[in-house]
């Protein structure tokens, strides 16, 4: 039987994954009309990596934060 602590950890992990997925979907929408080569170079990643994210790849938390920061500026 799982402890309450273990169950809470699982719930928090699922919530974090959902939040990350929602943020990624929002980023994809906001980047649709951008030139990905320019965005990638300005945030220090490759065009190929950014293109993969736009086609459905899962970005790291760090990449999500870098993209959000770029779009806010």
N, C-alpha and C positions, 0 to 999 in steps of 0.2 A: 504494500500500500504506500502511495506517495505521501510524503509529508506536506503540510500546508506550505512550507517554505518552497519546496520543489514545485508545487502547483503554481504558486505565485510567480516563481521565476519563469515558468513556461508561458504563463499569461503575458508577462512583461515582454518576453521575447517575441511572441506573436504580434503584440501591439507595436513593437518597434519595427518589425518587418513590414507591417501594414503601412505604418507612417513612412517608411523608406520608399515603399512602392508608390504611395500617393505623391510623395515629393518628386520621384523620378518621372511619373506621368506628367506632372505639372511642368517640370523642366523640359521634357520633350516638346510639349505644346509651345512653351515660350521660346524654344530654340528653332522651331520650324522655319521661320523666315530669316534665320541668321546664316551667315557664311561660316560653315563649320571649321574650315581651315583657319580662319582668323580667330574664332573663339578658342579653338584648341591651342593655338600658339600663345594666346594671351593668358591662358590659365596654366600653361606648362604641361600640356599633354599632346599626344599625337592625334592627327586627324583620324587615323584608323581606329583608335580607341574611342574617340567621340562618336564616330560614325557607327560603331558597334552598339554603343549605348542608344543611339537614335533608332536603331533597327531592333531594339528589344533586349539588348544586353543589360546585365545588372551592374550598375556602378558601385564603387566603394563609397562608404560614408564620407571619406575625405573628398572624393570627386564631386559628390552631391553638394557638399559645402562650398567647394571652389566654384562650381557653376552658379550656385545661388548668389554668392558674393559678386561674381562677375555681372550677373544680370541685375543686381541691385545698383551697381555703379553706373 
